[in-house]
Amino acid sequence: MTMRHEALLYGDDHDYVAGIRQFVQGGARAGEPVLVAVPAPRLALLRRELGATVRFVDMAEAGRNPGRIIPAVLHAFIEEHPGGRVRIVGEPIWPGRPAEIYPRCVQHEALVNLALADRPAAILCPYDTCGLAPEAVADALRTHPVVVESGVRRGSQRYAQPEVVVAAFNRPLPEPRTPPAVLIFGAGDLTAVRRFVREHGARAGLPPDRVDDLLVVANELATNALVHGRGPGTLRLWPDDDGVVCEVLDRGRPAGALLLAGRVPPALYSEHGRGLVLVNLLCDAVHVHAGPDATTVRLHVPRSPAGGATFLSS
């Protein structure tokens, strides 16, 4: 059993409910557990139509950081039901989603095809053809091998290899509007990194528990930069409207080194691979730009807690 990844193109509520109902009922007939992860405004509509046997998740919260969706929503639900196939409705892109998050959403959809390729799951991703920009619908055709529209399934002639899509959205990150605080660090400087982060996180107005979260993620990024990069790293911090942005730049890492990093939880006894998963769980956004000679990882820690690591709720 391998994964099936499909895009549901819908134009109104009737199309939306009909397409999801058909998918869910197919799972019910096969005895497959079903998870529905869609934005909160859609949950009430689907609860009425699908009943209590379906697990529901608010994707606007659980997937606020698209990097959390694979490890903490999709992978977690699959692992909860070993030995059988599951069905998941996941809507990571919807009208009103912040524009700066969109590239990470498209990369997420492409990486589903790599991260879960051999897992026993059918995943249906709804796309609002009236509310979304035409480019978003075009990207759906590039990231899903199969398209469902008006009850008809067909192969996507525009499907592209995941690595190609991820590379297309590997774009330089905009410079901050606020001048950042900067620290150059090398081997042996992690204590200085933590001191720097604590000072500037508190100065930016983060409460103590969120400063602790910022310390954890900054330490993980700085450690990765020293282990995988070449030469000193650069740490930058600056406040934004509702929290703090933290950025770590390292040199010498191959462009593809971070392709699935932080997306797939490591094996139980693995000594590596947990750091970037934790970063995705604690942050509201994680942006990566892999340049020819440097890799930049930028993340946002809000003043209020992020969605957290546990999203599966009835």
C-alpha positions as CSV (number, residue, x, y, z in Angstrom):
1,M,0.0,0.0,0.0
2,T,1.4,3.4,-1.1
3,M,0.2,6.9,-0.7
4,R,-2.4,8.5,-3.0
5,H,-2.2,12.3,-3.2
6,E,-5.1,14.1,-4.9
7,A,-6.3,17.7,-5.4
8,L,-10.0,18.4,-5.1
9,L,-11.0,21.4,-7.2
10,Y,-14.2,22.9,-6.0
11,G,-16.1,26.1,-6.9
12,D,-18.7,26.3,-4.2
13,D,-19.9,24.7,-0.9
14,H,-21.9,22.1,-2.8
15,D,-18.8,20.9,-4.7
16,Y,-16.7,21.1,-1.5
17,V,-19.1,18.9,0.5
18,A,-19.8,16.5,-2.3
19,G,-16.2,15.9,-3.1
20,I,-15.2,15.4,0.5
21,R,-18.2,13.3,1.3
22,Q,-17.4,10.9,-1.6
23,F,-13.9,10.5,-0.4
24,V,-14.8,10.0,3.2
25,Q,-17.6,7.5,2.4
26,G,-15.1,5.5,0.4
27,G,-12.9,5.3,3.4
28,A,-15.9,4.2,5.6
29,R,-16.8,1.4,3.2
30,A,-13.2,0.2,3.4
31,G,-13.0,0.5,7.2
32,E,-10.3,3.2,7.0
33,P,-9.9,5.8,9.7
34,V,-10.6,9.3,8.5
35,L,-9.0,12.6,9.5
36,V,-10.4,15.9,8.2
37,A,-8.0,18.9,8.6
38,V,-9.6,22.1,7.2
39,P,-9.8,25.7,8.3
40,A,-12.2,26.4,11.2
41,P,-14.9,28.1,9.1
42,R,-15.3,24.8,7.1
43,L,-15.4,22.5,10.1
44,A,-19.0,23.3,11.2
45,L,-20.2,22.6,7.6
46,L,-18.4,19.3,7.4
47,R,-19.3,18.1,10.9
48,R,-23.0,18.3,9.9
49,E,-22.4,16.4,6.8
50,L,-19.9,13.7,7.9
51,G,-20.9,12.8,11.4
52,A,-19.0,11.8,14.5
53,T,-17.0,8.9,13.1
54,V,-14.5,11.4,11.5
55,R,-11.6,13.0,13.3
56,F,-11.6,16.8,12.8
57,V,-8.7,19.3,13.1
58,D,-8.6,23.0,12.6
59,M,-5.9,23.4,9.9
60,A,-5.7,27.2,10.4
61,E,-4.2,26.3,13.8
62,A,-2.5,23.0,13.3
63,G,-1.1,24.1,10.0
64,R,-0.3,27.7,10.8
65,N,3.3,26.7,10.1
66,P,3.0,24.5,6.9
67,G,6.2,22.8,8.1
68,R,4.2,21.2,11.0
69,I,1.6,19.5,8.8
70,I,3.6,16.5,7.7
71,P,5.1,15.5,11.0
72,A,2.4,16.6,13.4
73,V,-0.8,16.0,11.4
74,L,-0.4,13.6,8.5
75,H,2.5,11.4,9.8
76,A,1.0,11.4,13.3
77,F,-2.4,10.1,12.1
78,I,-0.8,7.5,9.9
79,E,1.3,6.3,12.9
80,E,-1.7,6.2,15.1
81,H,-3.2,3.5,12.9
82,P,-0.4,1.0,12.1
83,G,-1.1,-1.9,9.8
84,G,-3.9,-0.3,7.8
85,R,-4.7,2.4,5.3
86,V,-6.0,5.8,6.4
87,R,-7.8,8.7,4.6
88,I,-6.9,12.3,5.3
89,V,-8.6,15.5,4.0
90,G,-6.0,18.2,4.3
91,E,-6.6,21.8,3.1
92,P,-3.3,23.8,3.6
93,I,-4.1,26.6,1.1
94,W,-7.3,28.7,1.4
95,P,-8.4,32.2,0.5
96,G,-7.1,34.6,3.1
97,R,-3.9,32.7,3.9
98,P,-1.1,35.2,4.4
99,A,0.8,35.7,1.2
100,E,4.2,35.3,2.8
101,I,3.3,31.7,3.9
102,Y,2.1,30.6,0.4
103,P,5.6,29.5,-0.9
104,R,6.0,27.3,2.1
105,C,2.5,25.8,1.5
106,V,3.4,24.9,-2.1
107,Q,6.6,23.3,-1.0
108,H,4.7,21.4,1.7
109,E,2.3,20.0,-0.9
110,A,5.3,18.9,-3.1
111,L,7.2,17.3,-0.2
112,V,4.1,15.2,0.8
113,N,4.9,13.2,-2.4
114,L,8.4,12.4,-1.1
115,A,7.9,12.3,2.7
116,L,5.0,9.9,2.6
117,A,5.5,8.1,-0.7
118,D,5.5,4.6,0.8
119,R,2.9,5.2,3.5
120,P,-0.5,3.6,3.4
121,A,-2.6,6.8,3.1
122,A,-5.0,8.5,0.7
123,I,-4.8,12.3,1.0
124,L,-7.3,14.7,-0.6
125,C,-6.4,18.4,-0.7
126,P,-9.3,20.8,-1.5
127,Y,-8.6,23.9,-3.6
128,D,-11.1,26.8,-4.0
129,T,-11.1,27.6,-7.7
130,C,-13.2,30.7,-7.2
131,G,-11.5,32.1,-4.1
132,L,-7.9,31.4,-4.8
133,A,-5.7,33.0,-7.4
134,P,-5.3,31.1,-10.7
135,E,-1.6,30.6,-9.8
136,A,-2.6,28.6,-6.7
137,V,-4.8,26.3,-8.8
138,A,-2.0,25.9,-11.3
139,D,0.4,25.0,-8.5
140,A,-2.1,22.4,-7.2
141,L,-1.9,20.7,-10.6
142,R,1.9,20.7,-10.2
143,T,1.9,19.1,-6.7
144,H,-0.8,16.5,-7.0
145,P,-0.5,13.5,-9.4
146,V,-4.3,13.1,-9.5
147,V,-7.1,15.8,-9.7
148,V,-10.7,15.3,-8.7
149,E,-13.3,17.8,-10.2
150,S,-17.1,17.4,-10.4
151,G,-16.7,13.8,-9.2
152,V,-14.3,12.8,-11.9
153,R,-10.7,11.7,-11.2
154,R,-8.0,12.2,-13.7
155,G,-4.2,12.3,-13.8
156,S,-2.7,15.7,-13.7
157,Q,-0.8,16.4,-16.9
158,R,1.0,19.3,-15.2
159,Y,2.4,17.3,-12.3
160,A,6.1,18.1,-11.6
161,Q,8.7,16.3,-9.6
162,P,8.8,17.5,-6.0
163,E,12.4,18.6,-6.1
164,V,11.5,20.9,-9.1
165,V,8.6,22.5,-7.3
166,V,10.6,23.1,-4.1
167,A,13.5,24.6,-6.1
168,A,11.0,27.0,-7.9
169,F,10.0,28.4,-4.5
170,N,13.6,28.5,-3.1
171,R,13.7,32.3,-3.3
172,P,15.8,34.8,-1.3
173,L,14.1,36.1,1.8
174,P,13.2,39.8,2.1
175,E,15.2,42.0,4.3
176,P,13.6,42.9,7.7
177,R,11.9,46.3,8.0
178,T,13.5,46.7,11.5
179,P,17.3,46.7,11.8
180,P,18.2,43.3,13.3
181,A,20.5,42.6,16.2
182,V,23.4,40.5,14.8
183,L,25.8,38.0,16.3
184,I,28.6,36.1,14.5
185,F,29.2,32.8,16.2
186,G,31.6,29.9,15.8
187,A,32.5,26.7,17.6
188,G,32.4,27.2,21.4
189,D,30.0,30.2,21.2
190,L,26.7,28.5,21.9
191,T,26.6,30.0,25.4
192,A,27.0,33.5,23.8
193,V,24.2,32.5,21.4
194,R,21.8,31.7,24.2
195,R,22.7,34.8,26.1
196,F,22.2,37.0,23.0
197,V,18.8,35.3,22.3
198,R,17.5,35.6,25.8
199,E,18.4,39.3,26.0
200,H,16.9,40.3,22.7
201,G,13.9,38.1,23.0
202,A,13.0,39.6,26.3
203,R,13.7,43.1,25.0
204,A,11.2,42.4,22.1
205,G,8.4,41.7,24.6
206,L,8.3,37.9,24.6
207,P,7.0,36.5,27.8
208,P,9.4,34.1,29.7
209,D,7.9,30.9,28.4
210,R,8.2,32.1,24.8
211,V,11.7,33.3,25.4
212,D,12.4,29.7,26.5
213,D,11.0,28.4,23.2
214,L,13.1,30.9,21.3
215,L,16.2,29.7,23.1
216,V,15.4,26.1,22.1
217,V,14.9,26.8,18.4
218,A,17.8,29.3,18.1
219,N,20.1,26.8,19.9
220,E,19.0,24.0,17.4
221,L,19.6,26.2,14.4
222,A,23.0,27.4,15.6
223,T,24.1,23.9,16.4
224,N,23.1,22.7,13.0
225,A,24.9,25.6,11.4
226,L,28.1,24.6,13.2
227,V,27.8,20.9,12.5
228,H,26.7,21.1,8.8
229,G,28.0,24.5,7.7
230,R,31.6,25.7,7.0
231,G,33.0,28.5,9.0
232,P,31.2,30.9,11.4
233,G,27.4,31.3,11.4
234,T,25.4,34.5,11.6
235,L,22.4,34.9,13.9
236,R,20.0,37.8,13.5
237,L,17.0,38.7,15.7
238,W,14.3,41.4,15.3
239,P,10.8,42.1,16.5
240,D,7.7,42.0,14.3
241,D,4.1,42.7,14.9
242,D,3.3,39.8,17.2
243,G,6.6,38.2,18.2
244,V,10.2,37.8,17.2
245,V,11.9,36.7,14.0
246,C,15.1,34.6,14.4
247,E,17.4,33.9,11.5
248,V,20.5,31.7,11.2
249,L,22.8,31.7,8.2
250,D,25.5,29.1,7.6
251,R,27.9,28.5,4.8
252,G,28.8,25.4,2.8
253,R,25.6,23.3,3.1
254,P,24.5,21.6,-0.2
255,A,21.3,23.1,-1.6
256,G,19.3,19.9,-1.2
257,A,20.4,19.1,2.4
258,L,17.3,20.5,4.0
259,L,14.7,19.1,1.6
260,L,13.0,16.9,4.1
261,A,14.7,18.1,7.3
262,G,12.1,18.8,10.0
263,R,9.3,17.2,8.0
264,V,9.6,13.5,9.0
265,P,10.0,12.5,12.6
266,P,13.1,10.3,13.2
267,A,13.0,6.7,14.2
268,L,12.4,6.1,17.9
269,Y,16.1,5.3,18.7
270,S,17.7,7.7,16.2
271,E,20.2,10.1,17.6
272,H,19.6,12.7,15.0
273,G,16.8,14.5,13.2
274,R,14.7,15.8,16.1
275,G,16.0,19.4,16.2
276,L,14.3,20.8,13.1
277,V,11.1,18.8,13.8
278,L,11.0,20.6,17.2
279,V,11.7,23.9,15.4
280,N,8.6,23.4,13.2
281,L,6.5,22.5,16.2
282,L,7.4,25.5,18.2
283,C,7.3,28.2,15.5
284,D,4.5,29.8,13.5
285,A,6.6,30.0,10.3
286,V,9.9,28.5,9.1
287,H,11.4,29.8,5.9
288,V,14.5,28.3,4.2
289,H,16.5,29.7,1.4
290,A,19.4,27.6,0.1
291,G,21.8,29.7,-1.9
292,P,24.8,28.7,-3.9
293,D,27.2,29.1,-0.9
294,A,24.9,29.7,2.1
295,T,21.7,28.5,3.7
296,T,19.4,30.8,5.6
297,V,16.7,29.5,8.0
298,R,14.3,32.1,9.3
299,L,11.6,31.5,11.8
300,H,8.9,33.3,13.7
301,V,8.1,32.9,17.4
302,P,4.9,34.6,18.4
303,R,4.2,36.1,21.8
304,S,1.4,33.6,22.4
305,P,2.0,29.9,22.1
306,A,2.1,28.3,18.7
307,G,-0.3,25.5,17.8
308,G,1.7,23.0,19.8
309,A,2.8,19.5,19.0
310,T,-0.5,17.7,19.5
311,F,-3.3,18.5,17.0
312,L,-5.4,15.4,16.8
313,S,-8.7,16.0,18.5
314,S,-12.2,14.7,18.0
